[in-house]
Amino acid sequence: MTDIRRQLDKVVSKELSQYVIPVKTDEGILVGSVLIVSEGPIKHLYRNGELLYNNINLNSVAIKIANLLARHRSSLLADKIYGYDQEYGKWFIDSQTLLKNYYSAKKTKDFNRADTLWARYCESRDRAISAKEQATSLTLF
């Protein structure tokens, strides 16, 4: 029975050593030495008061980058994830603006403009979905 317990403790400690346990503070969430500060839906990452990454859109991206930086892993992967997150944010905002303009054109019965805006909205929405999928696929632990 003690051998099983010892083996289980070894497996659990090995798995837990791969992750840094986040701690909630007054300023935000501290992951190792990296602080995640939430400003509405946008997140910023700081280390020792220095801004590392700003305007992160997706929660999973902020968490993954904070874990990578806390464990001193490759910043190349963090930069790649951050790039996809920024691309997602750009396309998401674009799609929401186009959708709002579409409804406005539809309300004023400008159907030619509405058709064009709808086509542009669909393209932006699809690109936002693609960028989000790429970013989140890289954040899987």
N, C-alpha and C positions, 0 to 999 in steps of 0.2 A: 504494500500500500504506500509506503514512503517513497519507493522508487517511482511510482506513477506520479505522486505529488511533486517530487523533485523534477521529473521530466516536464510536467505541466508548467511548473514555475519557470523552468528554463525556456520553454516555448513562448510563454506569455511575456516574459521579460525581453526576449529577443524581438518579438513583434512590437512591443511598446517602445523599444529603443529606436525604432525607425521613425517615430512621430514625436513631435514636440507638443505637449499638452498646453492648450490655450488657457489663459487666465483673464477673466473679466476685470478691468480696472475702471477708474473714473473717466479716463481719457478715451478708452476703447478696449480692444481685445489684444492682449500681449501674447505673442507666440514666440517663445524664446526671447530674443532681443528685438524682435520686430513688432511694432505697434500698428494695429489696423484701426484707423479712425474712420468712422462712418459719418458722412455728411449727407443725410437723406439717403437716396439710393446709390450714391457714389462713395467709393472707399479710397483712402489714401494710406500708403505704407511708409512708416518712419522707422529709422534706427538711430538711437541716441539723439533724437531731435532733428535729424537730417531726413529730408523728404527723399524717398527712394523711388516710389511709383505713385503717380497721382491719377485721379479720375478713372478708377477701375469700376467697370459697370457690373460685372458678374461676381456674386459672392464666392462661388467656387474658385474663381481665378484669384481673388484676394487671399483666400485661405491657402491655396496651393503655392502661390508665390511666397507668402509669409513662411510657410513650412520649408520651402526650398532655401530661402535666405537664412532661416534660423538654423538649418542643418548645414549651412555653408556648401550647398550643392551648386551645380552649374547655373550661373546667371544667364547663360545662353538660352537655356530652356525657359527660364523666367521671362526673358525678353521676348521669346517667341510667343509664349502664352499671352503676355501683355499686348503684343502686336495684334493678335487675333481678337482680344477683348476690345481694343480701341477700334478695330475695324467693325466689330459688332455694334459698338456704341454709335459710330458714325452712320451705319446703315439703318439702325433702329430709329434714330432721331429723324433721319431722312424719310423713312417710311411713315412715321407718325405725322410729319408735316405734310407729306403728300396726301395721306388719307384725310386729314383735316381740310386741305384745299379741295380734294375731290368732293367731299360733302358740301362744301361751300358752293362749288361750281354746279353741283346737282341741284342745290336749293335755288340758285338763280337761273336754272334751266339752260345753262351753257353746256350742252351735252357733248359738243366736240371737245371742249377743254376737259370735261369730266372723264371722257373716254381716255384721253391722253394721260391725265393724272392717274387714272386707275391702272393703266399699263405700267406707268413708272412706279406706282406704289407696289404692284406685284413684284416687279424686279427688285426693288429695294427690300421688300419683305423677305424674298427668297435669299438674297445675299446676306441679310441679317441672320436668318436661320442657319445658313451655311457657316458663317463666321462663328456663331454661337456653338454649333456642333463641333467645329474644329477646336475652339478654345476649351470647351468642356471635355472633349476627348483627351486632351493633354493634361487635364487636371485630375483624371482618375488616379487614385492611389494604388 
